[in-house]
Amino acid sequence: MKENNQTKVKCKYCSKEVQKINLEDHIEECSKNPNLKGINGWMILFAINLYGMAITYILYLFTIPFISALFLIFQGYVIYSMHQKKKLFKKMAIIALWIPLGLVILSFIYALFALTAEQFSQLIDELMYKADFVLYLIWAFIWTQYLLSSKRVKNTFVN
């Protein structure tokens, strides 16, 4: 059976209905949309976040110097790759988002062995009361999804 090229299908980028025979051309045009390039829109908020994380690592230099210095260097490279519009930026930014969460998990593992059961229980109660962990998890997940699926990110970071 022959496939009918006159049927209409939805473009995955702009959701317009296009004849199937013209879909590839439409997708190519859609990806060249000049309004979806550069550090604009939601990317501005993400860029501000990257700078905020760098400032946090600078402040932590006074309490945990070695680890903070490593993360600050990494964060600096992520910011550099953002401004240079490097393809690698997307992967590096996702790693930068999840590093603090990984540190919290490592801290939990350490606390599990270093603290008594009562102290560990107190730590868990305090953490759940603040809900920082859950909020950060949601926040990191949302930004990760944005970086993976955003048309602007795909069009901007091409070097």
Long-range contacts (C-beta under 8 A, 24 or more apart in sequence): 13-151, 31-151, 31-154, 31-155, 32-155, 33-151, 33-155, 36-151, 36-152, 36-155, 37-152, 37-155, 37-156, 38-152, 38-156, 39-82, 39-156, 40-152, 41-152, 42-146, 42-150, 42-152, 43-150, 43-152, 43-153, 43-156, 46-93, 46-143, 46-146, 46-147, 47-82, 49-143, 50-75, 50-78, 50-79, 50-82, 50-93, 50-96, 51-79, 53-96, 53-100, 54-79, 71-99, 74-99, 82-157, 84-159, 85-156, 85-157, 85-158, 85-159, 86-157, 86-159, 87-157, 87-158, 87-159, 89-157, 90-147, 90-148, 90-153, 90-157, 93-147, 94-144, 94-147, 94-148, 97-140, 97-143, 97-144, 98-140, 98-144, 100-136, 101-136, 101-137, 101-140, 104-133, 104-136
